Amino acid sequence: MALLSLTVVLVPVLNLWVPESSPFHLETYTVSLLGKYLSFAILALAVDLVWGYLGILSLGHAAFFGLGGYAMGMYLMRQIGDRGVYGNPEIPDFMVFLNWQELPWFWMGFDQFWFACIMAVVIPGALAFVFGWLAFRSRVSGVYLSIMTQAMTFALMLAFFRNEMGFGGNNGLTDFKDILGFSLQSDATRVSLFVATVIALMLAYLLCRAIVVSRLGALTIAIRDAESRTRFVGYTVEKSKLWLFVLSAAIAGVAGALYVPQVGIINPGEFAPLNSIEVVVWVALGGRATLYGAIIGALLVNYAKSWFTVEFPEVWLFALGALFVLATLYLPNGVSGFLRKQETNS
């Protein structure tokens, strides 16, 4: 929390007030990159809440992340208005190209920022509620539940690739102009989005922390370690699992909504099952059931990916694979577990 608070102060100062000629100047591109990393950290936090503390290995959180991103992307598309290629003030360019005559009903309301923000939380939460209610009441767990979550995100990816769905097909949503009337190309807007992402991460961390140290948190650990025994002593296991699963999905949706204006695009590739697996790797590398470990893992892996793709583009996949193998062998409890061990030894 102290480090995040420090970045909220330092990043705007180094970007907006330090001259570009200074070696301490922080480029706007770097600010956006940091904002993207922190959006991923919020997503990792959501996964750690259900995997680390509840024992649900979700391989479908990319679906919730993508839905939150599409909700914000739809708002940003509505803000383009007549500045698009075809100059239609009501219908986005890709719909004009596909000969759509009017805006679909499910795009209504997305011209309002507040509505898009609500939908970025409600839509992923509603999907998680329906999926979780059906799965948990049937007592599906373990690898079977993981496969079902992966199937869910794969099905969404295939659906969003179809042009007739009305979400841009293969190309997705892009060419955004502004948000709340402020240009997305402006340095001040980029910094504001970064600050909003940091604040969202801090709030998400505090919320998750409050849950895991409460009686509900103790119950989730009991469900993770001995679900049948917890159910036998009288606790409503299904309701607890469903509530936390929905909350985790909502947090992932917020991460997606913050991610889209900073990267400038959202497409069906965000639903790819591989993305969900990668998030699990972030959490495992950082350390399960620590919350802050998930944040560390997301930042480390994504920074490593960016560095390897620039310095060693031909071998970066092998380098990252080696990183994960070495972390599994020598850091079985993740980076946070290693740090705790060093603190104990000292």
C-alpha positions in Angstrom: 0.0 0.0 0.0 2.9 2.4 0.8 4.5 1.6 -2.6 1.3 2.1 -4.5 0.7 5.4 -2.6 4.1 6.5 -3.6 3.5 5.8 -7.3 0.4 7.9 -7.3 2.5 10.9 -6.3 5.7 10.1 -8.2 4.4 9.0 -11.6 2.3 12.2 -12.3 5.2 14.4 -11.1 7.8 12.6 -13.3 5.6 12.7 -16.3 3.9 16.1 -16.2 6.3 18.3 -14.3 9.8 17.0 -15.0 11.1 18.3 -18.3 11.5 15.8 -21.2 15.2 16.7 -21.3 15.7 15.5 -17.7 16.9 11.9 -17.2 14.1 11.6 -14.5 11.4 12.3 -17.0 8.9 9.4 -17.3 7.5 8.9 -20.8 3.8 8.7 -21.4 4.2 5.3 -23.0 5.8 4.0 -19.8 2.9 5.4 -17.8 0.4 3.6 -20.0 2.5 0.4 -19.7 2.5 0.6 -15.9 -1.2 1.2 -16.0 -1.7 -2.0 -18.0 0.5 -4.0 -15.6 -1.6 -2.7 -12.7 -4.8 -3.6 -14.4 -3.4 -7.2 -14.7 -2.5 -7.0 -11.0 -6.2 -6.4 -10.2 -7.1 -9.4 -12.3 -4.5 -11.5 -10.5 -5.9 -10.3 -7.2 -9.4 -11.5 -8.2 -8.0 -15.0 -9.1 -6.1 -15.3 -5.9 -9.3 -14.6 -3.9 -11.0 -17.6 -5.3 -8.0 -19.9 -5.9 -5.8 -19.1 -2.9 -8.5 -18.8 -0.3 -11.4 -20.8 -1.7 -9.6 -23.5 -3.6 -11.4 -22.8 -6.9 -8.9 -23.0 -9.7 -10.7 -20.8 -12.2 -9.4 -20.9 -15.8 -12.1 -18.6 -17.0 -11.4 -15.2 -15.4 -10.3 -13.9 -18.8 -14.1 -14.0 -19.6 -14.9 -11.7 -16.8 -12.0 -9.4 -17.7 -13.0 -9.3 -21.3 -16.6 -8.5 -20.6 -15.6 -5.6 -18.4 -13.3 -4.4 -21.1 -16.1 -4.7 -23.8 -18.4 -2.7 -21.6 -15.9 0.2 -21.4 -15.0 -0.3 -25.1 -18.7 0.2 -26.1 -18.8 3.4 -24.2 -15.6 4.6 -25.9 -17.0 3.7 -29.3 -20.2 5.7 -28.6 -18.0 8.7 -27.9 -16.5 8.7 -31.4 -19.8 10.0 -32.9 -19.4 11.5 -36.4 -15.6 11.5 -36.1 -15.5 7.9 -37.5 -14.4 7.0 -41.0 -18.1 6.9 -42.2 -19.2 9.9 -40.2 -22.3 8.2 -38.7 -23.0 9.9 -35.4 -25.1 6.9 -34.0 -23.6 3.7 -35.4 -20.0 2.7 -35.0 -17.9 2.3 -38.2 -17.8 -1.5 -38.1 -21.6 -1.6 -38.0 -21.8 0.8 -41.0 -19.4 -1.4 -42.9 -21.6 -4.5 -42.2 -24.7 -2.6 -43.3 -26.4 -2.4 -39.9 -29.3 0.0 -40.2 -29.7 0.9 -36.5 -27.9 0.5 -33.2 -28.7 -2.8 -31.5 -30.7 -2.7 -28.3 -27.8 -4.0 -26.2 -25.8 -1.0 -27.1 -28.4 1.4 -25.6 -27.2 3.3 -22.6 -23.5 2.9 -23.3 -23.2 6.5 -24.4 -23.2 7.3 -20.6 -20.0 6.7 -18.6 -21.8 5.8 -15.4 -23.9 3.1 -17.2 -20.8 1.6 -18.8 -19.1 1.5 -15.3 -22.0 -0.3 -13.8 -22.2 -2.8 -16.7 -18.5 -3.5 -16.4 -19.3 -4.9 -12.9 -22.8 -6.2 -13.3 -22.3 -8.2 -16.5 -19.3 -10.3 -15.3 -21.0 -10.6 -11.9 -24.2 -11.9 -13.5 -22.4 -14.4 -15.7 -20.5 -15.6 -12.6 -23.7 -15.9 -10.6 -25.4 -18.0 -13.3 -22.4 -20.2 -13.8 -21.6 -20.5 -10.1 -25.2 -21.3 -9.1 -25.4 -24.1 -11.6 -22.0 -25.5 -10.8 -21.9 -25.2 -7.1 -25.4 -26.5 -6.4 -24.4 -29.6 -8.5 -21.2 -29.8 -6.3 -18.9 -29.7 -9.3 -15.4 -29.1 -8.0 -11.7 -29.8 -8.7 -10.5 -30.3 -12.2 -14.0 -30.6 -13.6 -14.9 -27.1 -12.4 -11.6 -25.8 -13.9 -12.5 -27.4 -17.3 -16.0 -25.9 -17.2 -14.6 -22.4 -16.5 -12.2 -22.8 -19.4 -15.0 -24.0 -21.7 -17.0 -20.9 -20.7 -14.4 -18.4 -21.8 -13.6 -20.4 -25.0 -17.3 -20.3 -25.9 -17.4 -16.5 -25.3 -14.3 -16.1 -27.5 -15.9 -18.0 -30.4 -19.2 -16.0 -30.0 -17.5 -12.6 -30.0 -15.5 -13.5 -33.1 -18.8 -13.6 -35.0 -19.6 -10.4 -36.8 -23.3 -10.8 -36.3 -22.9 -10.6 -32.6 -22.4 -6.8 -32.9 -19.1 -6.5 -31.1 -16.7 -5.9 -33.9 -15.9 -9.5 -34.8 -12.2 -10.3 -35.3 -11.1 -6.6 -35.0 -13.0 -5.9 -31.8 -13.4 -2.3 -30.7 -10.7 0.3 -31.3 -9.9 3.8 -32.6 -11.1 5.4 -29.4 -11.0 9.2 -29.2 -11.8 10.4 -25.7 -13.2 9.5 -22.3 -15.4 11.9 -20.4 -14.6 14.5 -23.0 -10.8 14.3 -22.5 -8.6 13.1 -25.3 -7.1 9.7 -24.8 -3.9 10.9 -26.5 -3.4 13.6 -23.9 -0.6 13.0 -21.3 -2.8 14.3 -18.5 -5.5 11.8 -19.5 -3.0 8.9 -19.5 -1.7 9.9 -16.1 -5.3 10.2 -14.8 -6.1 6.7 -16.0 -2.9 5.4 -14.3 -3.9 7.1 -11.0 -7.5 5.6 -11.3 -6.0 2.2 -11.8 -3.7 2.5 -8.8 -6.6 3.6 -6.6 -8.8 0.8 -7.9 -6.0 -1.7 -7.1 -5.7 -0.3 -3.6 -9.4 -0.5 -3.0 -9.6 -4.0 -4.4 -6.8 -5.1 -2.1 -8.4 -3.5 0.9 -11.7 -5.2 0.1 -10.1 -8.6 -0.4 -8.0 -8.2 2.7 -11.0 -7.3 4.8 -12.8 -10.4 3.6 -9.9 -12.9 4.2 -9.2 -11.7 7.7 -12.9 -11.8 8.7 -15.0 -14.8 9.8 -16.0 -15.3 6.1 -12.3 -15.6 5.3 -11.9 -18.3 7.9 -14.9 -20.1 6.4 -13.4 -19.9 2.9 -10.2 -21.5 4.2 -12.2 -24.2 5.9 -14.0 -24.8 2.6 -10.8 -25.0 0.7 -9.1 -27.5 3.1 -12.1 -29.6 4.1 -15.3 -28.8 2.2 -17.2 -31.9 3.2 -16.5 -31.4 6.9 -17.4 -27.8 6.7 -20.7 -28.7 5.1 -21.3 -31.4 7.7 -21.0 -29.0 10.6 -23.8 -26.8 9.1 -22.3 -24.1 7.0 -23.9 -23.2 3.6 -20.8 -23.9 1.5 -22.5 -23.3 -1.8 -23.7 -19.8 -0.9 -20.2 -18.8 0.4 -18.5 -20.1 -2.8 -21.1 -18.3 -5.0 -20.8 -15.0 -3.2 -17.0 -14.9 -3.4 -17.0 -16.1 -7.0 -19.3 -13.3 -8.1 -17.2 -10.7 -6.2 -14.1 -12.0 -7.9 -15.7 -11.8 -11.3 -16.8 -8.2 -10.6 -13.2 -7.2 -9.6 -12.0 -8.8 -12.8 -14.5 -6.8 -14.8 -13.2 -3.6 -13.2 -9.7 -4.6 -14.3 -10.9 -5.0 -17.8 -12.6 -1.7 -17.8 -9.4 0.1 -16.7 -7.3 -1.9 -19.2 -9.1 -0.9 -22.4 -8.7 2.9 -22.5 -5.0 2.5 -21.6 -4.2 0.0 -24.4 -6.7 1.4 -26.9 -8.3 -1.8 -28.1 -10.4 -4.8 -27.0 -10.9 -7.8 -29.1 -12.1 -11.5 -28.7 -8.5 -12.5 -28.1 -8.8 -11.3 -24.6 -11.2 -14.3 -23.9 -8.5 -16.8 -25.0 -8.2 -19.6 -22.4 -4.5 -19.2 -22.5 -4.9 -15.8 -20.9 -6.7 -17.3 -17.9 -4.0 -19.9 -17.6 -1.4 -17.2 -17.6 -3.1 -15.3 -14.8 -2.9 -18.5 -12.7 0.8 -18.6 -13.4 1.1 -15.0 -12.1 -0.6 -15.9 -8.9 1.5 -19.1 -8.4 4.7 -17.2 -9.1 3.8 -14.4 -6.7 2.4 -16.8 -4.0 -1.1 -18.1 -3.4 -3.3 -17.0 -0.6 -1.3 -13.8 0.1 -3.1 -11.2 -2.1 0.0 -9.1 -2.4 1.8 -12.1 -3.9 -0.6 -12.0 -6.8 0.2 -8.4 -7.4 3.9 -9.1 -7.3 3.5 -12.0 -9.7 1.5 -10.1 -12.2 4.0 -7.2 -12.2 7.1 -9.4 -12.5 5.8 -11.7 -15.2 4.4 -8.9 -17.4 7.6 -6.8 -17.0 9.7 -9.9 -17.9 7.5 -10.5 -20.9 7.9 -6.9 -22.1 11.7 -7.0 -21.5 12.2 -10.3 -23.2 10.1 -9.4 -26.3 12.4 -6.3 -26.8 15.8 -7.8 -25.9 15.4 -11.4 -27.0 12.3 -11.6 -29.4 13.3 -15.0 -30.8 13.6 -16.8 -27.5 11.3 -14.9 -25.1 8.8 -17.7 -25.0 11.5 -20.2 -23.9 12.9 -17.7 -21.4 9.5 -17.2 -19.8 8.9 -21.0 -19.8 12.3 -21.4 -18.0 11.3 -18.7 -15.5 8.2 -20.6 -14.6 10.0 -23.9 -14.3 12.7 -22.5 -12.1 10.1 -20.7 -9.9 8.3 -24.0 -9.4 11.5 -25.8 -8.5 13.1 -23.2 -6.2 10.1 -21.0 -5.2 7.3 -23.5 -4.4 5.5 -20.9 -2.3 6.2 -18.1 -4.8 8.1 -14.9 -4.3 6.0 -13.9 -1.3 6.8 -17.2 0.4 10.5 -16.7 -0.3 10.4 -13.2 1.2 8.6 -14.5 4.3 11.2 -17.3 4.7 14.0 -14.7 4.5 12.3 -12.5 7.1 11.9 -15.5 9.4 15.5 -16.6 9.1 16.7 -13.1 9.8 
